[in-house]
């Protein structure tokens, strides 16, 4: 597969949330909560960026070229990990492809996730592995300043447009920190944006656990609205 230069346009999307605007175009923010890595939204409240933990589904657009993207990246505030520690990830499942209704089908294609230097990569398996597949590389947490790094994603064996689902977990070399729960990236590789939105919604509604929802629904008839992306 021909590789494309990674010096590319980074697409920044804007949104609002009680006065705070989404930053980094939907990057995967992470922080430590209760001794575990947690993913979340990257927000800016006007005084600076921060990670709001809880979000586990992220959208990605393959805009570098057909089947190639460097979005979403990984972001964390300064001090989230000790300087010099690595933040990495494991692949938990085979790549899925959207069939217009759900992600039940394993894709014929695989996805390569490569470090920006092009010196290390991991490919998604053709079938679901019995245990997560370690990437074998990670980003080094800086001594000062925020971490904001982007792997490169490639669709291997691409034959045309598609919408894909990638399931990962975050890892770190820092002792005593538990891997994150699974999180999902829904990539749009030249497909219809309405279908991309539908695929994100399906993932949020069907794959992300919602602990405590039943209890909350019973409080005074309260209606809980799921945030749609």
ABEGO torsion letter per residue (X at the ends): XBBBBABBBBBBBBBBBGGBBBBGGGBBBBBBBGGBBBBBBBBBAGAEBBBBBGBABBBBBBAABBGBBAOBBBBBBBGABBBGBBBBBBBABBBBBBAGABAABBBABBBBBBBAAGABBBBBBABBBABBBBAGBBBBBBABEBBBBBBBBBBBGBAEBBBBBBBBBBBBABBGBBBBBBBBBBBBBGBBAAAAAAAAAAAAAAABBBBGAAAAAABGGBBBBBBBX
